[in-house]
Structure formats: C-alpha cells, structure tokens
Amino acid sequence: MTLRRRNFLKIGVSAAVAGSAISCGRSSHSPWRFFTAEEARTVEAMCERIIPADQDPGAAQAGVVNFIDRQLVGHYAEFQKIYRLGVAGVDQTSLALFSARFVDLAPQQQTGVLAKLEKNKAKGEIWKETSAKEFFNLVLAHTMQGFYGDPRHGGNRDRVSWKMLGVPYPPVRGRRKMV
C-alpha cells in the first residue's frame, strides 16, 4: 500500500485534531493545564490569603496559581493527587464550618479555614485520605515559590515581588555585554 502525500497530510491533520480534542480531557478554551476552573479559583483564593495584596500586589496579581498549575503538569506532577483531594477538602471544610464554598467566604472566614488546615483540625471526610496540614504546607511552599521565584516559571508576574523587595532583574547568563 502506497501512501500519497495528500492522504498522508489528511491522516496527519486528523490525528492532530483528535489528539488535541482528547488531551488531558480539558476544554480547549481553558487557560489551565491541570486545574479545573473551579479548582483554580479555590487555589487562587488560598494563595491570596497567604500573600494578600496591600500597597503591593498579592499572590493573585503575581500569577501564583498559574505557577502552581504549570508546575503540577511538570516538576510537581507527584503532587497532583494531594491537590485534587486537598482542594475538594478545603471546600468540604468551608461548607462544614460556614455553609459556603471557600471562594464565597469572607476573608476572615477564609483565614479561619486555612488556620484549621494548618493545625490539621479541618473537618471533612477527605482529610481521612490525606493530611490537611500537609496540603496546607504544600500550598504555602508553592505560593512562596510562585511569588518570589523567577517569572519564567509562570509566577511573579511582572517581577512584582522583586520590585517590592528592590531586587534588580538578574541578567541572563551568557548575555552579558563584553567590554
């Protein structure tokens, strides 16, 4: 059987379209690689409570949830399960304490939920499968990394934390001008 160029191109295009349609089971209109839109909202609200905006931008404006989302399909892939469980657990705890989802709570209530997680005293069945404290500490560490890290990894949008700290943008290695 010979494969003519036109048929080869048809097969190639069909495979590409089919592959993009099934990739990760996500809508092609979603900006998220790992999170669902609702999970991203919850994680962003958590990060914003950890590093809230004041006279300087907070975690949300720095794009921390984008950093976490990108890393969960890369270097942090081992944490995918705890994020899936943990985000659902945060909403379980919020519903048990305040009869509302985490993103719908007042800032003080959100802080109260995070305090329960940190002390490993969160309510909800999911916390029998994973540690609330471990999840909180993971989100805390990833929030700090996304806020203070290099923008090329998806967080620290516009180098907001570096500007806040007065840290100059580091030159890219190998790109220094020779005198």
N, C-alpha and C positions, 0 to 999 in steps of 0.2 A: 504494500500500500504506500503510495507516494503522497506526501503532504505538500500541497501547493501553498505558495506564500499567502494568498488571500485566506485560505482555510486556517492556516497557522495563526494569522492575525485575529480571525474570528474567535478561535479557541482561546487565544491569549487574553483578549478583551473580556470574553465571557468568564474566564477563570478569575480575572482581576475584579470584575464586578461582583461575582459570587463571593470571593474572599473578603472583599470589603463589607459586604452585607452581613456576613456572619462573624466578623472579627469582634471578639470579646462580648458579643451579644448586646452591645450598646447601640443606641441610636447614633446615626452618623451626625446628628445635629448637636450632640452633647459635647461640651468642651472637656469633659472628664475622661480620664483614661481608666481609672479604677472605680472611683466613687460613682454612685447614682447621684442625681441632682439633690435629692433629699439628704443623703449622707454627707455630701459636700457642704450643704447649709449647716448641718449639725456640727461638723468638724470646724467650719469657719467660725461659728458662734463660740465653740470651746476655745479656739485659739485666740479669739478676740477678748475673751475673759482673762486669758493667761497674759497676753500683752495688749491691753486696751489702748485705744488712741487717747491722747491728751493733747498737749501742744504739738506733739509729734505723731506721725502715723502709727497705727497699731498693726497687729498681725494681719487683719483683713486687708488693709490697704497695701501691705507689703507682699501680699500674694502667698502667704504661708500655706494655705490649703492647696494651692497649685503645686507648691514644692512637695508637699506630702503626697499628693495624688501622683505626681510624676515618679517619685521615688518608690511608691508601692508597686509599680509595674517594672521597676528596675532593681536597684540595690536593696530596697526594703521589702522585696516580694515575700520574704519569710514572715512578715507581719500582717499579711493580708487577712488571715483568719481572725486574728485578735482585733483588727479594725472593724471587720464586719460584725463580729459579736459585740465589741465594745460600743460602737455607735448605736446599735439596737438597744444595748443595755442602758445607755445614757437616757434614751427615750423612755425605757421602762421605769427607770428611777424617777425621772421627771414626772411621769404620769402617776406613779405611786405617791409621790410627795405633794405635787401641785395640780394634778389632773390636767396637765397640758404637756405638749411636746417641748423639748429643750429649747428649740428656736423660738417658741412662743412665750417663754418665760421672761419676766423682768430681769434685768442684770443681776440684782441681788439674789434672786432665786437661782439663776444660773450658777452664780458663785457658790451658793449653798449645795447644789448638786455636785459641783466639782470638789467641794470640800468632803462630801460623803465618799466620793470615789477615792480621793487621796488617802482617806483614813480606812479604806476598804470596808466601809459600812453602808454601801449602796444597796438599795432594795431592788429586787428583780430576780427572776429565775435565771437569766443569762449569767449572772455573776456566780452561779454554781459551776459554770463551764469554764470560766476564765476569771482572773483576778481583776477587780475594779481598780485596785491600786496599781497593778502592773500596767493596765491600759492607760490610766491617768499619767503615770510616769513616762510612758512611751509617747503620748501626745505632747506632754510637756517638753521632752527632749527634742522631738521633731519640730515643735513650734520654735524653740530656740534656734535650732539649726536652720530652719527656713527663714527666720527673721534676721539672723546675723551672718548667715553664710554668703557665699558668692552668688550673685544673681544668675549666673549661667546655669545654676541647678534648679531654677524655677521659682525661687523665693526672693526676698529682699528687693522687691520691685523698685526700680529707680534708685537702688542703693540707699533706701530710706534710713536704715539703721546705721549705716556707715556715715551718712551725712549728720545724723543725730549725734553720733559719737565724735565727729570731726576727723574721721579716718579718711585719708586720701585714697582715691581709687588706685589699686595697685597696678603697675604696668604688667602687660602680658609678657611672660618670659620669651626671650628671643626677639623681642620687638623694640628693644632699646636702640636709640639712635647712637651710632658710633661717632665719636668725636675725632 
